[in-house]
Amino acid sequence: MKVSLFALAGLALLAAGVARADDDTLKLLQKSGCTACHSVDKKVIGPAYKDVAATYKADAGAEAKLFEKVKKGGSGVWGPVPMPPNAAVKDDDIKKMVKYIMALKK
């Protein structure tokens, strides 16, 4: 019984760590201005993050492609409204945001 209680406690701590990382990443997305045009589960001006994850889930190079798209901006993939470049956002922050987005399930 003690082993299973320790296992449950460990899983709870792990889940809390994941939730904390998700919260931190969401704050980073807000701070970087991304949430002005995107949300997790619905289209705003740009696509929902879950739609991005679903579109790129089978693409092994998706994180690198999305990193470049976020950094340099772009247009035409999701409609006529261009996404502006985010050159001022730190590379490590963009990588965290892209990993978070790619981990979302539809």
N, C-alpha and C positions, 0 to 999 in steps of 0.2 A: 504494500500500500504506500509506503514512504517513497519508493522509487517512482510510482506513478504521480504522486503529488509533486515531487521534485521536477518530473518531466513537464507536468502542467504548469508549474511555476516558471520553468525555463521557457516554455512556449509563450506564456503571457508576457514575459520580459522581451522576448524576440518580437512579438506582435507590437508591443509598445514602442520598441525601437524603430520598427518599420513605419508605424503611424507617425512617430516623431520626424522621421526622414521625409515622409510624404508631406507633413505640415510645413517643414522647412523648405521643401521644394516648391510647394504652392506659394509660400511667402516670397520666394525668389522669383517665381513667375510673375507675381503681382508687382514686386519691386522693379522688375525689368520692363514692365509695361505690356507684357504678353497677354494678360487677361483683359486688356482693353478690346482685343479682337478675337480672343479664343476663350473657351470654357472647357471643362472636362468632358461634359456629355451632350452639349448642344452647340450648333453652329451659331456664331455671333456674326462677325464680319468674315473671319476666317473659319476654317473647319474646327470641329470639336477635337480635342486631343484623342479621344477614343476612336474617332474616325481615322485620324492619322495613324494610330497604332494598328488598326485593322487593315488599312491599306498597305502598310509596309511590313506587316508581320512575317511574311515569307521572304523578305529581302535581307540577305546576310549583310549587305552594305548599307542598310537603312540608317544606322546611327551616324555614320560618316556623311551620308547625303543630307540628312536633316541638320546636322551640325553646320554644314556649309550653307544650307538654305537659311537657317536662323542667323548666322553670322553675316552673310552677304545680301540677304533678302532675295526676292524673286517674285515671279508672277506666272499665271497661266495654268498652274496645276490644279488649283481649287476654284478657279473663277477669275474674273477680270480685275479684281482689286489686288494690287501688288502688296506684298509684305515688305516693309522697309527693312534695310539692313540694321543689324544690332551690333555694330562694330565696337561699341563702348562696353558691351557685356563681356565679362571675363570668360575665357575659353573653358575653364573648369566649371563655371556656372552653367554655361550652355550644355556641356556634356552631362551634368547632373539633370538638367531639365529634359534633355532628349531621352536619357535613360528612364526617367520617370514616365514620360509620355509613352515610350515603347512598352513599358510594363503594364499599361492599362489594358483591361479587357472590355470588350464591347458588351 
